[in-house]
Amino acid sequence: MRRREFLRLTGTGLLGLAVPASGCGRIAYTSRKPNIILIMADDMGYECLGCYGSTSYQTPVLDDLAATGIRFDHCYSQPLCTPSRVKIMTGRSNFRNYAAFGILDPDETTFAHVLQAKGYATCVAGKWQLYGSNQQPDRRGAGTYPTGAGFDDYCLWQITESESRYANPLLKEMRDRQHIYEGRYGPDVFTDYITDFMDRHRDQPFFVYYPMALVHSPFVPTPDSPEWETDRNQQDPRFFADMVAYTDKIVGRIRDKLEEIGQRENTVILFTGDNGTHRNITSQVNGRTIQGAKGRPTDAGTHVPLVANWPGTIPEGSVCDDLIDFSDFFPTLMEIARTRVPSELTIDGRSFLLQLKGEQGNPRDWIYCYYDPQWGQWEASEYVRDKRWKLYTSGEFYDLRTDAQEEHPIDSVDAGNTATAARQRLQSVLNSIR
């Protein structure tokens, strides 16, 4: 179902169907639907968080949210920013709807469209990059404007222009013209906007989508860096740790605002990343050295954090080993909002709400990735994987348990019975998708 058809149907009651109580576990049904906050860091792999074993960075807030909520150990994004954004917002694989880098097809239905139709106040702040690429003038304006994607309110970088996102950022607000925020730090402007939005809408359910600017290059000082007062535009990978720490601080500000307005227990916070860490960044996690692989379809390019916290609903200290794909966020948010994905809408995700609540749910057996960014140096690839094995359409086959870097493809002649059976199983998935 295309977006225009979706918008027509919202007035007919087809989207007013409530999820039956039997499909929603032990959620306490009050008269108010839960608030939803989805935060997506930019270029941050799982190895950047302490709760995943990182010793390179300080993330006390996110570690606490994991300790008092749930950590997912197998969440996978697309390898690059726009492909991931298109997938997470629509619940659909890139082979269905990826048009071009920097583009969200205006006919696509997003999670914000459905939540907006269900009475949620919707806000997006941070990095947009979905209306057209500045580097491709023929595509400027060919994508989707934030209001056209279902958002009532926005404060964004790179709708049409892509100047600084950090010191003295060039941003566009819903109620104001685009301008440079002299002396300000972009991530602080976004967070102020979000906390103000939550304050203004504390008496109705709200959905906040925060695709962060942090921790994307350039690696520059934050307001907590000593260099902020002397050279805010100094660039050096050593500032990456400061940027991770500031990301954590911002999440803490949002959590604290929920406490202040009395909505902490009625709000689910989900934190993830859009793809792996930048290739120039090397991190230590669980005694291993991991080099970022943004843009590449390897584990280090797609394995991202997923931490969720919802007091009274998510059991404290939970860890889930199930596979989570970026297409799964869409149906999960729908179930949290006590609605369901319209039957007319074709999506590829499945809800992990039950896993959030510590129940078995309906876990995936595999994840399929179609990746063709049509941009720069990034090469196209297509594969299917489970938690251990990975098979590309090219025929390359890997055991990720022993070869996470994908340096030693398994020859079918030398493969044992276990590997052969896994390869056949994954090949049947690829055949069915084709």
ABEGO torsion letter per residue (X at the ends): XBAAAAAAAAAAGAAABBBBAAAAEABBBBABBBBBBBBBBBGBBAAABAAAGBAABBBAAAAAAAAABBBBABBBBBABAAAAAAAAAAGBBAAAABABBGBBBAABBBAAAAAAAAGBBBBBBEBBGAAEBAABAAABGABBBAAAAGBABBBBBGAABBBBABBGBBBBBAABBBBBBBGBBAAAAAAAAAAAAAAAAAABBBBBBBBBAOABOBBBBBAABAAAAABAABBBAAAAAAAAAAAAAAAAAAAAAAAAAGAAAABBBBBBBABBBBAABBBBBGGBBBBBABGBABAAAABBBBBBBBBGABBBGBBBABBBBAAAAAAAAAAAAGBBBBAABBBABBBAAAAAAGBAEBBBABBBBBBBAGBEABBBBBBBBBAABBBBAAGBBBBAAABAAGABBBBAAABBAAAAAAAAAAAAAAAAAX
